[in-house]
Amino acid sequence: MSSKEMEMIWYSNKDNTQSLFTGVNYNGYSPPPGFCWDILCNDEPLVDDQDSHSYNIDRKIPQFVSYLKQQANSFKSNNIAITMGMDFHYSVSKNQ
């Protein structure tokens, strides 16, 4: 991460004539800390209604942007993937 080598060209044969651009996810497939909205998580939802006692956008958006900047510092390219789920997440209920 510190050397910004999480993306690479993988050459799939000995003479380097076949290649594939690939990389490593910053946080696996997990969502950013504090932004998991699956029934298996307990993170608070985003509430943008300023009249609500649960309003939190003014706090959550800077938290999200800070995470994105931290993630972007680990990649050479200008594009990053923001993963928002993990295997077996976003299910309908815990009983299924």
KETI-49895 format. One record per atom (N, C-alpha, C, O): residue number from 1; residue in three letters; atom name; x negated, y, z. Coordinates in nm, 2 decimals. Example, Ala and Ser with C-alpha at 12.3 -4.5 7.8 and 13.67 -1.06 7.14 Angstrom:
<pts>
- 1_ALA_N_-1.32_-0.57_0.78
- 1_ALA_CA_-1.23_-0.45_0.78
- 1_ALA_C_-1.32_-0.33_0.78
- 1_ALA_O_-1.42_-0.33_0.85
- 2_SER_N_-1.28_-0.22_0.71
- 2_SER_CA_-1.37_-0.11_0.71
- 2_SER_C_-1.29_0.00_0.79
- 2_SER_O_-1.34_0.11_0.80
</pts>
This chain:
<pts>
- 1_MET_N_-0.08_-0.12_0.00
- 1_MET_CA_0.00_0.00_0.00
- 1_MET_C_-0.09_0.13_0.00
- 1_MET_O_-0.06_0.22_-0.07
- 2_SER_N_-0.19_0.13_0.08
- 2_SER_CA_-0.27_0.25_0.09
- 2_SER_C_-0.35_0.27_-0.04
- 2_SER_O_-0.39_0.39_-0.07
- 3_SER_N_-0.38_0.17_-0.12
- 3_SER_CA_-0.45_0.19_-0.24
- 3_SER_C_-0.36_0.20_-0.36
- 3_SER_O_-0.40_0.21_-0.48
- 4_LYS_N_-0.23_0.21_-0.34
- 4_LYS_CA_-0.13_0.22_-0.44
- 4_LYS_C_-0.14_0.11_-0.55
- 4_LYS_O_-0.13_0.14_-0.67
- 5_GLU_N_-0.15_-0.01_-0.50
- 5_GLU_CA_-0.17_-0.12_-0.60
- 5_GLU_C_-0.05_-0.22_-0.58
- 5_GLU_O_-0.07_-0.34_-0.60
- 6_MET_N_0.07_-0.17_-0.56
- 6_MET_CA_0.19_-0.25_-0.55
- 6_MET_C_0.25_-0.28_-0.68
- 6_MET_O_0.35_-0.36_-0.69
- 7_GLU_N_0.20_-0.22_-0.79
- 7_GLU_CA_0.24_-0.25_-0.92
- 7_GLU_C_0.12_-0.30_-1.00
- 7_GLU_O_0.01_-0.26_-0.97
- 8_MET_N_0.15_-0.39_-1.09
- 8_MET_CA_0.04_-0.44_-1.17
- 8_MET_C_0.08_-0.50_-1.30
- 8_MET_O_0.20_-0.52_-1.33
- 9_ILE_N_-0.01_-0.51_-1.39
- 9_ILE_CA_0.01_-0.59_-1.51
- 9_ILE_C_-0.05_-0.73_-1.49
- 9_ILE_O_-0.17_-0.75_-1.46
- 10_TRP_N_0.04_-0.83_-1.50
- 10_TRP_CA_0.00_-0.97_-1.48
- 10_TRP_C_-0.02_-1.03_-1.62
- 10_TRP_O_0.07_-1.03_-1.70
- 11_TYR_N_-0.14_-1.07_-1.65
- 11_TYR_CA_-0.17_-1.14_-1.77
- 11_TYR_C_-0.15_-1.29_-1.75
- 11_TYR_O_-0.21_-1.35_-1.67
- 12_SER_N_-0.06_-1.34_-1.84
- 12_SER_CA_-0.01_-1.48_-1.81
- 12_SER_C_-0.09_-1.59_-1.90
- 12_SER_O_-0.05_-1.70_-1.89
- 13_ASN_N_-0.19_-1.55_-1.97
- 13_ASN_CA_-0.27_-1.65_-2.04
- 13_ASN_C_-0.42_-1.60_-2.03
- 13_ASN_O_-0.45_-1.49_-2.00
- 14_LYS_N_-0.51_-1.69_-2.07
- 14_LYS_CA_-0.65_-1.67_-2.06
- 14_LYS_C_-0.71_-1.56_-2.15
- 14_LYS_O_-0.80_-1.50_-2.11
- 15_ASP_N_-0.65_-1.54_-2.26
- 15_ASP_CA_-0.70_-1.44_-2.35
- 15_ASP_C_-0.63_-1.30_-2.34
- 15_ASP_O_-0.65_-1.21_-2.42
- 16_ASN_N_-0.55_-1.29_-2.23
- 16_ASN_CA_-0.49_-1.16_-2.20
- 16_ASN_C_-0.40_-1.10_-2.31
- 16_ASN_O_-0.39_-0.98_-2.33
- 17_THR_N_-0.34_-1.19_-2.39
- 17_THR_CA_-0.25_-1.14_-2.50
- 17_THR_C_-0.10_-1.13_-2.45
- 17_THR_O_-0.02_-1.08_-2.52
- 18_GLN_N_-0.07_-1.19_-2.34
- 18_GLN_CA_0.07_-1.19_-2.29
- 18_GLN_C_0.07_-1.13_-2.15
- 18_GLN_O_-0.01_-1.17_-2.07
- 19_SER_N_0.15_-1.03_-2.13
- 19_SER_CA_0.14_-0.96_-2.01
- 19_SER_C_0.29_-0.93_-1.96
- 19_SER_O_0.38_-0.93_-2.03
- 20_LEU_N_0.29_-0.90_-1.83
- 20_LEU_CA_0.42_-0.87_-1.77
- 20_LEU_C_0.39_-0.76_-1.66
- 20_LEU_O_0.31_-0.78_-1.58
- 21_PHE_N_0.47_-0.65_-1.67
- 21_PHE_CA_0.46_-0.55_-1.56
- 21_PHE_C_0.54_-0.60_-1.44
- 21_PHE_O_0.66_-0.63_-1.46
- 22_THR_N_0.48_-0.60_-1.33
- 22_THR_CA_0.55_-0.65_-1.21
- 22_THR_C_0.50_-0.57_-1.09
- 22_THR_O_0.41_-0.48_-1.10
- 23_GLY_N_0.56_-0.60_-0.97
- 23_GLY_CA_0.52_-0.53_-0.85
- 23_GLY_C_0.58_-0.59_-0.73
- 23_GLY_O_0.65_-0.69_-0.74
- 24_VAL_N_0.54_-0.54_-0.62
- 24_VAL_CA_0.59_-0.58_-0.49
- 24_VAL_C_0.69_-0.48_-0.43
- 24_VAL_O_0.67_-0.36_-0.44
- 25_ASN_N_0.80_-0.53_-0.38
- 25_ASN_CA_0.90_-0.44_-0.32
- 25_ASN_C_0.84_-0.38_-0.19
- 25_ASN_O_0.77_-0.45_-0.12
- 26_TYR_N_0.87_-0.26_-0.16
- 26_TYR_CA_0.81_-0.19_-0.05
- 26_TYR_C_0.86_-0.25_0.08
- 26_TYR_O_0.78_-0.26_0.18
- 27_ASN_N_0.99_-0.29_0.09
- 27_ASN_CA_1.05_-0.34_0.21
- 27_ASN_C_1.12_-0.47_0.19
- 27_ASN_O_1.23_-0.49_0.24
- 28_GLY_N_1.06_-0.55_0.10
- 28_GLY_CA_1.13_-0.67_0.06
- 28_GLY_C_1.26_-0.63_-0.01
- 28_GLY_O_1.25_-0.54_-0.09
- 29_TYR_N_1.37_-0.69_0.02
- 29_TYR_CA_1.50_-0.65_-0.03
- 29_TYR_C_1.58_-0.57_0.07
- 29_TYR_O_1.69_-0.54_0.05
- 30_SER_N_1.52_-0.55_0.18
- 30_SER_CA_1.59_-0.49_0.29
- 30_SER_C_1.62_-0.34_0.26
- 30_SER_O_1.55_-0.27_0.19
- 31_PRO_N_1.73_-0.29_0.32
- 31_PRO_CA_1.76_-0.15_0.31
- 31_PRO_C_1.66_-0.07_0.39
- 31_PRO_O_1.60_-0.12_0.48
- 32_PRO_N_1.66_0.06_0.37
- 32_PRO_CA_1.58_0.15_0.46
- 32_PRO_C_1.63_0.14_0.60
- 32_PRO_O_1.75_0.12_0.62
- 33_PRO_N_1.54_0.15_0.70
- 33_PRO_CA_1.58_0.14_0.84
- 33_PRO_C_1.69_0.24_0.87
- 33_PRO_O_1.67_0.36_0.83
- 34_GLY_N_1.80_0.20_0.93
- 34_GLY_CA_1.91_0.28_0.96
- 34_GLY_C_2.01_0.30_0.85
- 34_GLY_O_2.11_0.37_0.87
- 35_PHE_N_2.00_0.23_0.74
- 35_PHE_CA_2.09_0.24_0.63
- 35_PHE_C_2.14_0.10_0.58
- 35_PHE_O_2.17_0.09_0.46
- 36_CYS_N_2.16_0.01_0.67
- 36_CYS_CA_2.22_-0.12_0.64
- 36_CYS_C_2.37_-0.11_0.68
- 36_CYS_O_2.40_-0.09_0.80
- 37_TRP_N_2.46_-0.13_0.58
- 37_TRP_CA_2.60_-0.12_0.61
- 37_TRP_C_2.67_-0.26_0.60
- 37_TRP_O_2.79_-0.26_0.59
- 38_ASP_N_2.60_-0.36_0.60
- 38_ASP_CA_2.66_-0.50_0.60
- 38_ASP_C_2.72_-0.53_0.74
- 38_ASP_O_2.69_-0.46_0.84
- 39_ILE_N_2.81_-0.63_0.74
- 39_ILE_CA_2.87_-0.66_0.86
- 39_ILE_C_2.77_-0.73_0.96
- 39_ILE_O_2.80_-0.74_1.08
- 40_LEU_N_2.66_-0.77_0.91
- 40_LEU_CA_2.55_-0.82_0.99
- 40_LEU_C_2.46_-0.72_1.05
- 40_LEU_O_2.38_-0.75_1.13
- 41_CYS_N_2.48_-0.59_1.02
- 41_CYS_CA_2.40_-0.48_1.07
- 41_CYS_C_2.49_-0.39_1.17
- 41_CYS_O_2.61_-0.40_1.17
- 42_ASN_N_2.42_-0.31_1.24
- 42_ASN_CA_2.49_-0.22_1.33
- 42_ASN_C_2.46_-0.07_1.30
- 42_ASN_O_2.48_0.01_1.39
- 43_ASP_N_2.41_-0.04_1.19
- 43_ASP_CA_2.37_0.09_1.15
- 43_ASP_C_2.50_0.18_1.13
- 43_ASP_O_2.60_0.13_1.08
- 44_GLU_N_2.49_0.30_1.18
- 44_GLU_CA_2.61_0.39_1.17
- 44_GLU_C_2.63_0.43_1.02
- 44_GLU_O_2.54_0.44_0.94
- 45_PRO_N_2.76_0.44_0.98
- 45_PRO_CA_2.79_0.48_0.85
- 45_PRO_C_2.76_0.63_0.82
- 45_PRO_O_2.74_0.70_0.92
- 46_LEU_N_2.75_0.67_0.70
- 46_LEU_CA_2.73_0.81_0.66
- 46_LEU_C_2.87_0.88_0.68
- 46_LEU_O_2.96_0.83_0.62
- 47_VAL_N_2.87_0.98_0.75
- 47_VAL_CA_2.99_1.06_0.77
- 47_VAL_C_2.96_1.20_0.73
- 47_VAL_O_2.89_1.27_0.79
- 48_ASP_N_3.03_1.25_0.61
- 48_ASP_CA_3.00_1.38_0.56
- 48_ASP_C_3.12_1.48_0.59
- 48_ASP_O_3.11_1.59_0.55
- 49_ASP_N_3.21_1.44_0.67
- 49_ASP_CA_3.32_1.53_0.71
- 49_ASP_C_3.28_1.61_0.83
- 49_ASP_O_3.26_1.56_0.94
- 50_GLN_N_3.25_1.74_0.80
- 50_GLN_CA_3.20_1.83_0.91
- 50_GLN_C_3.30_1.85_1.02
- 50_GLN_O_3.26_1.89_1.13
- 51_ASP_N_3.42_1.81_1.01
- 51_ASP_CA_3.52_1.82_1.12
- 51_ASP_C_3.52_1.70_1.20
- 51_ASP_O_3.59_1.70_1.31
- 52_SER_N_3.45_1.60_1.16
- 52_SER_CA_3.45_1.47_1.23
- 52_SER_C_3.35_1.48_1.35
- 52_SER_O_3.24_1.53_1.33
- 53_HIS_N_3.38_1.41_1.46
- 53_HIS_CA_3.29_1.41_1.57
- 53_HIS_C_3.17_1.31_1.54
- 53_HIS_O_3.07_1.31_1.60
- 54_SER_N_3.19_1.23_1.43
- 54_SER_CA_3.08_1.14_1.39
- 54_SER_C_2.99_1.20_1.27
- 54_SER_O_2.91_1.13_1.22
- 55_TYR_N_3.02_1.32_1.24
- 55_TYR_CA_2.94_1.38_1.13
- 55_TYR_C_2.79_1.36_1.15
- 55_TYR_O_2.74_1.39_1.26
- 56_ASN_N_2.72_1.31_1.05
- 56_ASN_CA_2.58_1.29_1.07
- 56_ASN_C_2.49_1.31_0.94
- 56_ASN_O_2.37_1.28_0.94
- 57_ILE_N_2.55_1.36_0.84
- 57_ILE_CA_2.48_1.38_0.71
- 57_ILE_C_2.36_1.47_0.73
- 57_ILE_O_2.25_1.45_0.67
- 58_ASP_N_2.37_1.57_0.81
- 58_ASP_CA_2.26_1.67_0.84
- 58_ASP_C_2.14_1.60_0.90
- 58_ASP_O_2.03_1.65_0.89
- 59_ARG_N_2.16_1.49_0.96
- 59_ARG_CA_2.05_1.41_1.02
- 59_ARG_C_2.01_1.29_0.94
- 59_ARG_O_1.89_1.26_0.93
- 60_LYS_N_2.10_1.23_0.87
- 60_LYS_CA_2.08_1.10_0.80
- 60_LYS_C_2.01_1.13_0.66
- 60_LYS_O_1.92_1.05_0.62
- 61_ILE_N_2.04_1.23_0.59
- 61_ILE_CA_1.98_1.26_0.46
- 61_ILE_C_1.83_1.29_0.48
- 61_ILE_O_1.75_1.24_0.40
- 62_PRO_N_1.79_1.38_0.57
- 62_PRO_CA_1.65_1.40_0.58
- 62_PRO_C_1.57_1.27_0.62
- 62_PRO_O_1.46_1.25_0.58
- 63_GLN_N_1.64_1.19_0.70
- 63_GLN_CA_1.58_1.06_0.74
- 63_GLN_C_1.56_0.97_0.61
- 63_GLN_O_1.45_0.91_0.60
- 64_PHE_N_1.66_0.97_0.53
- 64_PHE_CA_1.65_0.89_0.40
- 64_PHE_C_1.54_0.95_0.31
- 64_PHE_O_1.46_0.87_0.25
- 65_VAL_N_1.54_1.08_0.29
- 65_VAL_CA_1.44_1.14_0.21
- 65_VAL_C_1.30_1.12_0.26
- 65_VAL_O_1.21_1.09_0.18
- 66_SER_N_1.28_1.12_0.39
- 66_SER_CA_1.15_1.09_0.45
- 66_SER_C_1.10_0.95_0.42
- 66_SER_O_0.99_0.93_0.39
- 67_TYR_N_1.20_0.86_0.43
- 67_TYR_CA_1.16_0.72_0.39
- 67_TYR_C_1.12_0.71_0.25
- 67_TYR_O_1.03_0.64_0.22
- 68_LEU_N_1.20_0.77_0.16
- 68_LEU_CA_1.17_0.77_0.02
- 68_LEU_C_1.03_0.82_-0.01
- 68_LEU_O_0.95_0.77_-0.10
- 69_LYS_N_0.99_0.93_0.05
- 69_LYS_CA_0.86_0.99_0.03
- 69_LYS_C_0.75_0.90_0.08
- 69_LYS_O_0.65_0.89_0.02
- 70_GLN_N_0.78_0.84_0.19
- 70_GLN_CA_0.68_0.74_0.25
- 70_GLN_C_0.66_0.62_0.15
- 70_GLN_O_0.55_0.58_0.13
- 71_GLN_N_0.77_0.57_0.10
- 71_GLN_CA_0.77_0.46_0.00
- 71_GLN_C_0.69_0.51_-0.12
- 71_GLN_O_0.61_0.43_-0.17
- 72_ALA_N_0.73_0.62_-0.18
- 72_ALA_CA_0.67_0.67_-0.30
- 72_ALA_C_0.51_0.68_-0.29
- 72_ALA_O_0.44_0.67_-0.39
- 73_ASN_N_0.46_0.71_-0.17
- 73_ASN_CA_0.32_0.72_-0.15
- 73_ASN_C_0.24_0.59_-0.17
- 73_ASN_O_0.12_0.59_-0.18
- 74_SER_N_0.32_0.48_-0.18
- 74_SER_CA_0.25_0.35_-0.20
- 74_SER_C_0.25_0.30_-0.35
- 74_SER_O_0.20_0.19_-0.38
- 75_PHE_N_0.30_0.39_-0.44
- 75_PHE_CA_0.31_0.35_-0.58
- 75_PHE_C_0.24_0.45_-0.66
- 75_PHE_O_0.24_0.57_-0.63
- 76_LYS_N_0.18_0.41_-0.77
- 76_LYS_CA_0.12_0.50_-0.87
- 76_LYS_C_0.22_0.57_-0.96
- 76_LYS_O_0.21_0.68_-1.00
- 77_SER_N_0.33_0.49_-0.99
- 77_SER_CA_0.43_0.54_-1.09
- 77_SER_C_0.52_0.65_-1.03
- 77_SER_O_0.51_0.67_-0.90
- 78_ASN_N_0.60_0.71_-1.11
- 78_ASN_CA_0.69_0.81_-1.06
- 78_ASN_C_0.83_0.75_-1.03
- 78_ASN_O_0.92_0.83_-0.99
- 79_ASN_N_0.84_0.62_-1.05
- 79_ASN_CA_0.97_0.56_-1.02
- 79_ASN_C_0.96_0.45_-0.92
- 79_ASN_O_0.86_0.37_-0.92
- 80_ILE_N_1.05_0.45_-0.83
- 80_ILE_CA_1.05_0.35_-0.72
- 80_ILE_C_1.19_0.28_-0.72
- 80_ILE_O_1.29_0.35_-0.75
- 81_ALA_N_1.20_0.16_-0.67
- 81_ALA_CA_1.32_0.09_-0.65
- 81_ALA_C_1.36_0.10_-0.50
- 81_ALA_O_1.28_0.07_-0.41
- 82_ILE_N_1.48_0.14_-0.48
- 82_ILE_CA_1.53_0.15_-0.34
- 82_ILE_C_1.62_0.03_-0.32
- 82_ILE_O_1.73_0.02_-0.37
- 83_THR_N_1.57_-0.07_-0.24
- 83_THR_CA_1.65_-0.19_-0.22
- 83_THR_C_1.74_-0.16_-0.10
- 83_THR_O_1.71_-0.09_0.00
- 84_MET_N_1.86_-0.21_-0.12
- 84_MET_CA_1.97_-0.18_-0.02
- 84_MET_C_2.04_-0.31_0.04
- 84_MET_O_2.14_-0.30_0.10
- 85_GLY_N_1.98_-0.43_0.01
- 85_GLY_CA_2.04_-0.55_0.07
- 85_GLY_C_1.94_-0.66_0.08
- 85_GLY_O_1.83_-0.65_0.02
- 86_MET_N_1.98_-0.76_0.14
- 86_MET_CA_1.90_-0.88_0.16
- 86_MET_C_1.98_-1.00_0.12
- 86_MET_O_2.10_-1.00_0.10
- 87_ASP_N_1.91_-1.12_0.11
- 87_ASP_CA_1.98_-1.24_0.08
- 87_ASP_C_2.09_-1.27_0.18
- 87_ASP_O_2.06_-1.25_0.30
- 88_PHE_N_2.20_-1.31_0.14
- 88_PHE_CA_2.32_-1.34_0.22
- 88_PHE_C_2.38_-1.22_0.30
- 88_PHE_O_2.46_-1.24_0.39
- 89_HIS_N_2.35_-1.10_0.26
- 89_HIS_CA_2.41_-0.99_0.31
- 89_HIS_C_2.53_-0.94_0.22
- 89_HIS_O_2.54_-1.00_0.11
- 90_TYR_N_2.60_-0.85_0.27
- 90_TYR_CA_2.72_-0.80_0.20
- 90_TYR_C_2.82_-0.91_0.18
- 90_TYR_O_2.88_-0.92_0.07
- 91_SER_N_2.84_-0.99_0.28
- 91_SER_CA_2.95_-1.09_0.28
- 91_SER_C_3.08_-1.04_0.32
- 91_SER_O_3.08_-0.93_0.38
- 92_VAL_N_3.19_-1.11_0.30
- 92_VAL_CA_3.32_-1.06_0.34
- 92_VAL_C_3.34_-1.07_0.49
- 92_VAL_O_3.40_-0.98_0.54
- 93_SER_N_3.30_-1.18_0.55
- 93_SER_CA_3.32_-1.19_0.69
- 93_SER_C_3.21_-1.28_0.75
- 93_SER_O_3.15_-1.36_0.67
- 94_LYS_N_3.19_-1.28_0.88
- 94_LYS_CA_3.09_-1.36_0.94
- 94_LYS_C_3.14_-1.51_0.94
- 94_LYS_O_3.05_-1.60_0.96
- 95_ASN_N_3.27_-1.54_0.92
- 95_ASN_CA_3.32_-1.67_0.92
- 95_ASN_C_3.31_-1.75_0.79
- 95_ASN_O_3.35_-1.86_0.78
- 96_GLN_N_3.27_-1.68_0.68
- 96_GLN_CA_3.27_-1.75_0.55
- 96_GLN_C_3.13_-1.81_0.53
- 96_GLN_O_3.11_-1.87_0.42
</pts>
